[in-house]
Amino acid sequence: MTKSLKEAKMHYCPGCGHTIVHRIISEVLDEMNVRERTIASAPVGCSVLLYNYFNIDVIECAHGRVPSVMSAIKRIYPDRLVFAYQGDGDLAAIGTNETIHTANRGENITVIFINNAVYGMTGGQMAPTTIMGQKTTTTPAGRGQNQEGPPLKMCELLATLDAPMYIERAAVNNAENIKKTKEAIRKAFRCQMEGKGYSFVEVLATCPTNWHKNMKDSLRFIQEMQEYFPLKVFKDKI
């Protein structure tokens, strides 16, 4: 157990990627010795209860408004490590406006974006990041080019802006990628602590329950997602 995680039983479904990312973040906070200086956000979505698990200050935000709230907190407390934790519905649908303008202003915060290509908490509806052909409760025949359009690629979109300093997409489907995800989050936090500006880490994560797949097939599906969401550094001005 890390100091940055409480000894609490998590509510996430078996195989959910949130648990791995929570663990990674807590390890980085411990290793950087910034736990007592950290303020995080809990979004609306599956990770809405993350304040029950992290042993840090956490604020609950209205749906999609996380970047605006965290920008305000950082401006008031510039010496704190401030990170937004959001899923694809919160960040890339309801909160698209806040996401783009926060990045465009170059706010000195870190955003950790969990992309599992589906609305998890509400029962598996199509998300902005649902890949082409993927079946969901609202696209039972699979996401189509003409009806629903292609998935929204947030790293690629934000990388077109001038202000962001660091943007990377990672995944947590195997040991090597988990290690890379940890290094990406560490680098994003360091970017902020050194006052350099906006950092964004997208993490491709599993959702076996709403994908209706076993764990082995869920890990394989992460590889399919990478055809639309390649793992790479999109911007590094640190």
Salt bridges, closest charged atoms under 4 A:
GLU27 OE2 - ARG23 NE 2.90
GLU27 OE1 - LYS182 NZ 2.93
GLU31 OE2 - LYS182 NZ 2.82
GLU31 OE1 - ARG186 NH2 2.89
GLU36 OE2 - ARG35 NH2 3.41
ASP79 OD1 - ARG80 NE 3.82
ASP90 OD1 - HIS63 ND1 2.79
GLU98 OE1 - ARG65 NH1 3.29
GLU107 OE2 - ARG75 NH2 2.42
GLU107 OE2 - ARG105 NE 2.70
GLU156 OE1 - ARG169 NH2 2.68
GLU176 OE2 - LYS180 NZ 3.39
GLU183 OE2 - ARG186 NH2 3.41
GLU194 OE2 - ARG190 NE 3.91
GLU194 OE1 - LYS196 NZ 3.03
GLU202 OE2 - ARG169 NE 3.15
ASP217 OD1 - ARG220 NH1 2.53
ASP236 OD2 - LYS187 NZ 2.44
